[in-house]
Amino acid sequence: MAAKKHKPRLAVWKFASCDGCQLTLLDCEDELLAVADAVEIAYFPEATRGAMKGRYDVSLVEGSITTAHDAERIREVRRRSRTLVTIGACATAGGIQALRNFADVQAYTSIVYAHPEYIRTLATSTPIADHVPVDFELRGCPINKRQLVEVIAAFLAGRRPVTPPHSVCIECKLKGNVCVMVAHGTPCLGPVTHAGCGALCPSYDRGCYGCYGPKETPNAPSLSRWLAGLGMDERTLQRVYRTFNANAEPFRKESERHGT
């Protein structure tokens, strides 16, 4: 009798985040059934009660590192994972909480919490790749569920995931959208933002907000000149790059060009 083949073990981990990217996996519907049939979900607090000890073939990590405890925990996750994939803006760029990187975190805690002396947090919010080696980064806020399924399937098959490296502008062209910036003078980060959302906002005549972070080789200074021509002052230009992916290097550098 042939030995029973063991399914690859999948783990899903949460750090500082809103859980939106984990929920994207649960929102995969029919695709989730195929994923569940192909892998053994060994750890996933959003979907299972128990946790299987040992090592994992693929770990999906959501969230940024904001405490010393999490900095230690991600190193343990890395040691136990053959492949580690970060999912979402928090895990790949530090998330919206990385706005603390431009301010005094102690001032924040004194305003938000009645007893800030009990709060133990780092001065920064940083992506997972700042702490451990990462095998693949899947961007988005939240991530695209079809891209997530592609990433899982790719690593199970031993190949590199196929995700688009181009900008949101290409997605607009593929959908036949009229450019909101050229046609209506609407500020848009589409030219420097990674594809993946299907040009959701421009499809409804709104400018891109940069949810998927900077694309490969973005020319943010050039885009800023266009945005300035649409009436944005220095303060507004700074703020437009400081949203979901404020700590992503191209966005961070461009925001710093327009003030501290």
BADRENDREN-463740 format. One record per residue (C-alpha): residue number from 1; residue in three letters; x, y, z. Coordinates in Angstrom, 1 decimal. Layout:
! residues N
<rec NUM 'Ala' <X Y Z>>;
...
//
This chain:
! residues 260
<rec 1 'Met' <0.0 0.0 0.0>>;
<rec 2 'Ala' <1.3 3.4 -1.0>>;
<rec 3 'Ala' <2.1 5.8 1.8>>;
<rec 4 'Lys' <-0.4 8.6 2.3>>;
<rec 5 'Lys' <0.8 11.9 0.9>>;
<rec 6 'His' <0.7 14.7 3.4>>;
<rec 7 'Lys' <-0.8 18.0 2.3>>;
<rec 8 'Pro' <1.4 21.1 2.6>>;
<rec 9 'Arg' <0.8 23.0 5.9>>;
<rec 10 'Leu' <-0.5 26.6 5.6>>;
<rec 11 'Ala' <-0.4 29.1 8.5>>;
<rec 12 'Val' <-1.9 32.6 8.6>>;
<rec 13 'Trp' <-0.4 35.0 11.1>>;
<rec 14 'Lys' <-1.6 38.4 12.4>>;
<rec 15 'Phe' <0.5 41.3 13.6>>;
<rec 16 'Ala' <-0.6 45.0 13.8>>;
<rec 17 'Ser' <-3.4 45.3 11.3>>;
<rec 18 'Cys' <-7.2 45.4 10.9>>;
<rec 19 'Asp' <-7.6 41.8 9.8>>;
<rec 20 'Gly' <-8.9 42.8 6.3>>;
<rec 21 'Cys' <-6.3 40.8 4.4>>;
<rec 22 'Gln' <-7.0 37.7 6.4>>;
<rec 23 'Leu' <-10.7 38.2 5.7>>;
<rec 24 'Thr' <-9.9 38.3 2.0>>;
<rec 25 'Leu' <-8.9 34.7 2.2>>;
<rec 26 'Leu' <-12.2 33.8 3.8>>;
<rec 27 'Asp' <-13.9 35.8 1.1>>;
<rec 28 'Cys' <-12.5 33.6 -1.7>>;
<rec 29 'Glu' <-15.7 31.6 -1.6>>;
<rec 30 'Asp' <-15.4 28.8 -4.2>>;
<rec 31 'Glu' <-11.6 29.3 -4.5>>;
<rec 32 'Leu' <-11.3 28.8 -0.7>>;
<rec 33 'Leu' <-12.7 25.3 -1.1>>;
<rec 34 'Ala' <-10.0 24.5 -3.5>>;
<rec 35 'Val' <-7.3 25.9 -1.3>>;
<rec 36 'Ala' <-8.7 24.0 1.7>>;
<rec 37 'Asp' <-8.6 20.8 -0.3>>;
<rec 38 'Ala' <-5.1 21.4 -1.4>>;
<rec 39 'Val' <-3.5 22.3 1.9>>;
<rec 40 'Glu' <-3.8 21.6 5.6>>;
<rec 41 'Ile' <-4.7 24.8 7.4>>;
<rec 42 'Ala' <-2.5 24.3 10.4>>;
<rec 43 'Tyr' <-2.9 27.8 12.0>>;
<rec 44 'Phe' <-5.5 30.5 11.2>>;
<rec 45 'Pro' <-7.2 32.1 14.2>>;
<rec 46 'Glu' <-9.8 33.8 12.0>>;
<rec 47 'Ala' <-11.0 30.4 10.8>>;
<rec 48 'Thr' <-9.9 27.6 13.2>>;
<rec 49 'Arg' <-9.8 27.1 16.9>>;
<rec 50 'Gly' <-6.7 25.0 17.3>>;
<rec 51 'Ala' <-3.1 25.3 16.2>>;
<rec 52 'Met' <-0.8 22.5 15.0>>;
<rec 53 'Lys' <2.7 22.5 16.3>>;
<rec 54 'Gly' <5.8 22.1 14.2>>;
<rec 55 'Arg' <6.8 23.7 10.9>>;
<rec 56 'Tyr' <4.8 25.2 8.1>>;
<rec 57 'Asp' <5.2 25.0 4.3>>;
<rec 58 'Val' <3.7 28.4 3.6>>;
<rec 59 'Ser' <3.1 31.2 6.1>>;
<rec 60 'Leu' <0.9 34.2 5.2>>;
<rec 61 'Val' <1.7 37.2 7.4>>;
<rec 62 'Glu' <-0.6 40.1 7.8>>;
<rec 63 'Gly' <0.3 43.2 9.8>>;
<rec 64 'Ser' <3.3 45.4 10.7>>;
<rec 65 'Ile' <5.8 45.2 13.6>>;
<rec 66 'Thr' <4.9 47.8 16.3>>;
<rec 67 'Thr' <6.1 46.1 19.6>>;
<rec 68 'Ala' <9.2 44.4 20.8>>;
<rec 69 'His' <7.1 41.3 21.4>>;
<rec 70 'Asp' <6.0 41.2 17.8>>;
<rec 71 'Ala' <9.6 41.7 16.6>>;
<rec 72 'Glu' <10.6 38.6 18.5>>;
<rec 73 'Arg' <7.5 36.7 17.4>>;
<rec 74 'Ile' <8.1 37.3 13.7>>;
<rec 75 'Arg' <11.5 35.8 14.0>>;
<rec 76 'Glu' <10.0 32.6 15.5>>;
<rec 77 'Val' <7.4 32.5 12.6>>;
<rec 78 'Arg' <10.3 32.8 10.1>>;
<rec 79 'Arg' <12.2 29.9 11.8>>;
<rec 80 'Arg' <9.1 27.7 11.5>>;
<rec 81 'Ser' <8.2 28.6 7.9>>;
<rec 82 'Arg' <9.7 27.2 4.7>>;
<rec 83 'Thr' <8.1 30.0 2.7>>;
<rec 84 'Leu' <7.0 33.3 4.2>>;
<rec 85 'Val' <4.7 35.6 2.2>>;
<rec 86 'Thr' <3.6 39.0 3.5>>;
<rec 87 'Ile' <0.1 40.2 2.6>>;
<rec 88 'Gly' <-1.2 43.7 2.5>>;
<rec 89 'Ala' <0.0 47.2 3.0>>;
<rec 90 'Cys' <0.7 46.8 6.8>>;
<rec 91 'Ala' <3.0 43.8 6.3>>;
<rec 92 'Thr' <4.7 45.1 3.1>>;
<rec 93 'Ala' <5.1 48.8 4.0>>;
<rec 94 'Gly' <4.1 49.4 7.7>>;
<rec 95 'Gly' <0.5 50.3 7.0>>;
<rec 96 'Ile' <-1.5 53.4 7.9>>;
<rec 97 'Gln' <0.0 53.0 11.4>>;
<rec 98 'Ala' <3.4 54.0 10.0>>;
<rec 99 'Leu' <2.2 57.6 10.2>>;
<rec 100 'Arg' <3.7 57.3 13.7>>;
<rec 101 'Asn' <7.2 57.2 12.0>>;
<rec 102 'Phe' <6.8 60.9 11.1>>;
<rec 103 'Ala' <5.7 62.0 14.6>>;
<rec 104 'Asp' <6.2 61.5 18.3>>;
<rec 105 'Val' <4.6 58.3 19.3>>;
<rec 106 'Gln' <4.6 59.2 23.0>>;
<rec 107 'Ala' <2.5 62.3 22.2>>;
<rec 108 'Tyr' <0.0 60.0 20.4>>;
<rec 109 'Thr' <-0.3 57.6 23.3>>;
<rec 110 'Ser' <-0.7 60.4 25.8>>;
<rec 111 'Ile' <-3.7 61.7 23.8>>;
<rec 112 'Val' <-5.3 58.4 23.0>>;
<rec 113 'Tyr' <-4.9 56.4 26.3>>;
<rec 114 'Ala' <-6.0 57.4 29.8>>;
<rec 115 'His' <-2.9 55.7 31.2>>;
<rec 116 'Pro' <-0.2 55.8 28.6>>;
<rec 117 'Glu' <2.3 54.5 31.1>>;
<rec 118 'Tyr' <0.9 51.0 30.5>>;
<rec 119 'Ile' <1.5 51.1 26.8>>;
<rec 120 'Arg' <4.6 49.2 25.5>>;
<rec 121 'Thr' <5.1 50.1 21.9>>;
<rec 122 'Leu' <7.9 50.9 19.5>>;
<rec 123 'Ala' <8.5 54.4 18.1>>;
<rec 124 'Thr' <7.9 53.0 14.5>>;
<rec 125 'Ser' <5.7 50.7 12.5>>;
<rec 126 'Thr' <7.8 48.7 10.1>>;
<rec 127 'Pro' <7.2 46.0 7.4>>;
<rec 128 'Ile' <8.0 42.4 8.0>>;
<rec 129 'Ala' <10.9 42.5 5.6>>;
<rec 130 'Asp' <12.7 44.9 7.9>>;
<rec 131 'His' <13.0 42.1 10.4>>;
<rec 132 'Val' <13.2 38.8 8.6>>;
<rec 133 'Pro' <13.8 37.5 5.0>>;
<rec 134 'Val' <10.5 37.5 3.0>>;
<rec 135 'Asp' <9.9 35.2 0.0>>;
<rec 136 'Phe' <7.2 37.3 -1.6>>;
<rec 137 'Glu' <5.3 40.5 -0.9>>;
<rec 138 'Leu' <1.6 40.8 -2.0>>;
<rec 139 'Arg' <0.5 44.4 -1.9>>;
<rec 140 'Gly' <-2.9 46.0 -1.3>>;
<rec 141 'Cys' <-5.2 47.4 1.3>>;
<rec 142 'Pro' <-6.8 45.0 1.3>>;
<rec 143 'Ile' <-5.2 42.5 -1.1>>;
<rec 144 'Asn' <-6.8 41.1 -4.2>>;
<rec 145 'Lys' <-8.3 37.7 -3.5>>;
<rec 146 'Arg' <-7.5 36.3 -7.0>>;
<rec 147 'Gln' <-3.9 37.4 -6.5>>;
<rec 148 'Leu' <-3.9 35.7 -3.1>>;
<rec 149 'Val' <-5.1 32.4 -4.6>>;
<rec 150 'Glu' <-2.4 32.7 -7.3>>;
<rec 151 'Val' <0.3 33.2 -4.7>>;
<rec 152 'Ile' <-0.8 30.2 -2.7>>;
<rec 153 'Ala' <-1.1 28.0 -5.8>>;
<rec 154 'Ala' <2.3 29.2 -7.1>>;
<rec 155 'Phe' <4.2 28.3 -4.0>>;
<rec 156 'Leu' <2.4 24.9 -3.7>>;
<rec 157 'Ala' <3.5 24.2 -7.3>>;
<rec 158 'Gly' <7.0 25.4 -6.7>>;
<rec 159 'Arg' <6.9 28.3 -9.1>>;
<rec 160 'Arg' <7.1 32.1 -8.8>>;
<rec 161 'Pro' <3.7 33.9 -8.5>>;
<rec 162 'Val' <2.5 35.8 -11.5>>;
<rec 163 'Thr' <1.2 39.2 -10.4>>;
<rec 164 'Pro' <1.2 42.4 -12.5>>;
<rec 165 'Pro' <4.2 44.7 -11.9>>;
<rec 166 'His' <2.7 47.6 -13.8>>;
<rec 167 'Ser' <0.7 50.7 -12.6>>;
<rec 168 'Val' <-3.0 51.3 -12.1>>;
<rec 169 'Cys' <-2.8 53.4 -15.3>>;
<rec 170 'Ile' <-2.4 50.1 -17.3>>;
<rec 171 'Glu' <-5.5 48.7 -15.6>>;
<rec 172 'Cys' <-7.5 51.8 -16.6>>;
<rec 173 'Lys' <-6.4 51.4 -20.2>>;
<rec 174 'Leu' <-7.4 47.7 -20.1>>;
<rec 175 'Lys' <-10.9 48.7 -18.8>>;
<rec 176 'Gly' <-11.3 51.5 -21.3>>;
<rec 177 'Asn' <-11.4 54.2 -18.6>>;
<rec 178 'Val' <-11.0 57.8 -19.5>>;
<rec 179 'Cys' <-8.0 59.2 -17.5>>;
<rec 180 'Val' <-9.6 61.2 -14.6>>;
<rec 181 'Met' <-6.5 63.4 -14.3>>;
<rec 182 'Val' <-6.2 64.4 -18.0>>;
<rec 183 'Ala' <-10.0 64.6 -18.7>>;
<rec 184 'His' <-11.2 66.1 -15.4>>;
<rec 185 'Gly' <-8.2 67.5 -13.6>>;
<rec 186 'Thr' <-8.8 65.0 -10.7>>;
<rec 187 'Pro' <-5.6 64.3 -8.7>>;
<rec 188 'Cys' <-4.7 60.6 -9.0>>;
<rec 189 'Leu' <-1.8 58.4 -7.8>>;
<rec 190 'Gly' <-2.4 55.8 -10.5>>;
<rec 191 'Pro' <0.8 56.5 -12.5>>;
<rec 192 'Val' <3.0 55.5 -9.5>>;
<rec 193 'Thr' <0.7 52.9 -7.8>>;
<rec 194 'His' <1.0 49.1 -8.2>>;
<rec 195 'Ala' <-1.8 47.4 -10.1>>;
<rec 196 'Gly' <-4.1 44.9 -8.4>>;
<rec 197 'Cys' <-7.3 46.7 -7.5>>;
<rec 198 'Gly' <-8.7 46.7 -11.1>>;
<rec 199 'Ala' <-8.6 50.5 -11.2>>;
<rec 200 'Leu' <-11.5 50.6 -8.8>>;
<rec 201 'Cys' <-11.5 54.3 -7.9>>;
<rec 202 'Pro' <-10.8 55.7 -11.4>>;
<rec 203 'Ser' <-13.6 53.4 -12.7>>;
<rec 204 'Tyr' <-16.0 55.6 -10.6>>;
<rec 205 'Asp' <-14.4 58.9 -11.7>>;
<rec 206 'Arg' <-12.2 59.2 -8.5>>;
<rec 207 'Gly' <-8.5 59.5 -8.3>>;
<rec 208 'Cys' <-6.4 56.5 -7.1>>;
<rec 209 'Tyr' <-5.4 56.8 -3.4>>;
<rec 210 'Gly' <-2.3 54.5 -3.7>>;
<rec 211 'Cys' <-3.8 51.6 -1.7>>;
<rec 212 'Tyr' <-1.5 49.1 -3.5>>;
<rec 213 'Gly' <1.7 51.0 -2.8>>;
<rec 214 'Pro' <4.4 52.1 -5.3>>;
<rec 215 'Lys' <4.8 50.2 -8.5>>;
<rec 216 'Glu' <8.2 49.1 -9.7>>;
<rec 217 'Thr' <10.4 52.1 -10.6>>;
<rec 218 'Pro' <7.8 54.8 -9.9>>;
<rec 219 'Asn' <8.6 58.4 -10.9>>;
<rec 220 'Ala' <6.9 60.2 -8.0>>;
<rec 221 'Pro' <8.7 63.6 -8.5>>;
<rec 222 'Ser' <7.3 63.8 -12.0>>;
<rec 223 'Leu' <3.8 63.0 -10.8>>;
<rec 224 'Ser' <4.1 65.6 -8.1>>;
<rec 225 'Arg' <4.8 68.3 -10.7>>;
<rec 226 'Trp' <1.5 67.3 -12.4>>;
<rec 227 'Leu' <-0.4 67.4 -9.1>>;
<rec 228 'Ala' <1.1 70.8 -8.3>>;
<rec 229 'Gly' <-0.2 71.9 -11.7>>;
<rec 230 'Leu' <-3.7 70.8 -10.6>>;
<rec 231 'Gly' <-3.4 73.1 -7.5>>;
<rec 232 'Met' <-1.9 71.0 -4.8>>;
<rec 233 'Asp' <0.4 73.0 -2.4>>;
<rec 234 'Glu' <3.4 71.5 -0.6>>;
<rec 235 'Arg' <1.4 70.4 2.5>>;
<rec 236 'Thr' <-1.2 68.6 0.3>>;
<rec 237 'Leu' <1.5 66.9 -1.8>>;
<rec 238 'Gln' <3.1 65.7 1.4>>;
<rec 239 'Arg' <-0.2 64.3 2.7>>;
<rec 240 'Val' <-1.2 62.6 -0.5>>;
<rec 241 'Tyr' <1.8 60.2 -0.2>>;
<rec 242 'Arg' <1.1 59.5 3.5>>;
<rec 243 'Thr' <-1.8 57.2 3.6>>;
<rec 244 'Phe' <-1.9 53.4 3.5>>;
<rec 245 'Asn' <1.7 53.1 2.3>>;
<rec 246 'Ala' <3.3 56.1 3.9>>;
<rec 247 'Asn' <6.5 54.2 4.9>>;
<rec 248 'Ala' <7.0 52.6 1.4>>;
<rec 249 'Glu' <10.4 54.0 0.4>>;
<rec 250 'Pro' <9.3 55.9 -2.9>>;
<rec 251 'Phe' <6.3 57.4 -1.2>>;
<rec 252 'Arg' <8.2 58.2 2.0>>;
<rec 253 'Lys' <11.0 60.0 0.1>>;
<rec 254 'Glu' <8.6 61.9 -2.0>>;
<rec 255 'Ser' <6.5 63.1 1.0>>;
<rec 256 'Glu' <9.7 64.2 2.7>>;
<rec 257 'Arg' <10.6 66.3 -0.3>>;
<rec 258 'His' <7.5 68.4 0.5>>;
<rec 259 'Gly' <8.2 69.1 4.2>>;
<rec 260 'Thr' <8.9 67.3 7.5>>;
//
